[in-house]
Amino acid sequence: MRARAFSLVELVIVVVIIGVVAAIAVPRVTTASRQAKANALEATMASIREAMELYYADHRKYPGYNPSTGAPVNANFPLQLTRYTDEAGNTSTTFGAPFIYGPYLREPFPANPINGLRTVYVKATPASPSLIGGTGWLAALSTGDFEPNVSAGELEAFGIQALP
């Protein structure tokens, strides 16, 4: 009895069909991934902005300042939102007088979904430099503005025309 095998033509047809299916599926997966990052960015920004407003309601200033001098301190921004604070803005990992405010976000501080960085550059005013290398987020103490540290081109690559 003769063994049945695939002919070269049948194999070529199968390879072409797999190629067509891949050509249709890959762009859809890529678009879904970009859309997921865009949605994650918007949700993360909304959470952080809400936490900043709650912090402002308790302290009458936005997070990211030195409690003693009032000067911007990059490292204080995430700490003042993810830990307990006193009236001046000093932080503690445990609740109890005088650390009765917060935390406003869970640790760790959220990463920027586009560049993966958790660090925050605290600007004194919104007019300060807009892109700072090696930083995930930008915050302005004077106005409470908060935005991802990414270029307009990076945002457009994810289908984001304007930030909320």
N, C-alpha and C positions, 0 to 999 in steps of 0.2 A: 504494500500500500504506500502511496506517495504522500509525503508530508506536505501540508499546506503552509505556505509562507507569504509574507506581504511583498508586493512588487514595489519597485522603486517609485512608480507613479503614485501608488497609494500612500507611501511614506511622505512624499513631497506634499500631497494634498493635506495630510494631517498636520504637517509642519506649518503650512500656509494658514490653515484654520486657527491653529494656536497663536500664530503671529497676529492675525486679525483680532482675535479676542483680546490679546494683550494690548494691542494698540488702542482698543476701545476702553479697556479697564484701567490702565495705568494713569491716564490723565484724570479720570474721575477720582481715583484714590488720592492723587496729588492735590486736587482741588478740595477734597474733603479735609485733608490734613491742614491745608492753609486756612480753610474756614474754621476749623476747630481751634487753631491758634488765635485767629482773630476774635472768636467768641470768648476764648479764655482770657485774652488781653482785656476786653471790655468788662468782663465779669470781675477780674482781679482789680482793675482800676476802680470800679464802682465800690467794691468792698473797702479798698484802702481809702478812698475819698470819704466814705461814710464813717470809717474809723477816725479819720482826721477831724471831721465835723463833731463827732462825739468828744474827742479829746479837746477840741476848741471850746465846746460847751462847758467842760469841767475846768479848764485852765485859762480861758480867755486869750490863748495864743495857740498857734499851730505847733505840732511836734517838730523836733530837729534842732533845738536850741540848747545851749549850756544854761542850766538853771541858775548858776552864779553870775554869769556875765551877760547872758542873753544873746551871745554870738552863735552863729550857725555851726553845728557840729554834725557831720555826716553820720557818725556812728550812733548818735542819740536818736535819730528819727525812728529806726526800727525798734530800738529798745523802749522808747516812750510809748509805742503803740502795742508792743507785745508783752510788756511787764506791768506790774502795779506801779503807780506813781503817787507821789505826794502832791500837795498843792503847788509847789514850786516846779515840779517836773522831774525830780530825782526819781530813780527807778529802784525797784526791788523785785526779787523773784517770789517773795512771800507777801500775802495779804496781812494787814494789821496796821494800826495807827503808827505813823501818819500816812502809810501807803494804802489809801482807800479807793483810789481811782483805777479804772481799767481792770485787766488788760482789754484793749479794744480789738485786737487781732490775736489769733493763735500763733504760737511759734512753730516753725520758723517763719520769718517774714516772707511774704510771697515773692517768688521770682518773676521776672519779666518773661512771659511766655515766648517772646520773639528772640531775645538774646540769652535767656537763661540766667541772668544775673540778679542777685537779691540786693545789691548795694544801692544806696540812695545818695545822690549828690544834693545837698541842701543849698539852695541859692538864696541870697538875701532878698532879691527882687526878681520878678519874672524877666527883667531885661538882662540879667546875668547870662553868661554863655549858655547856649542851648544844647550842645552835644559835648559830653564829657566822656573820654575814653574809659573803658573798663567799669562802667556804671550801668546798672539796670534801670534806675528811675531818677527823675529830676523832681524836686519839690521846691516851692518858693515860700519862704516863711512869711513874707509880708501879706500875701494874698491867699495862701492855701492852695495855689495851683499845684497840680500833680500830674505828671505825664511820663510815658515810657521814654527812655533815652535811646531812641531809634530815629533814623532819618526818614524823611517823607517817602523816599524811594523804597525803604524797607517796609513801611506801612502799606504802600501801594502794591507791593509784591504779595501782600496778604489780603488785598481787596479792600483795604481801609482807606477811604478818601479823607475823612476828617474824624478827629477824636471827639467823643462826647464830652 
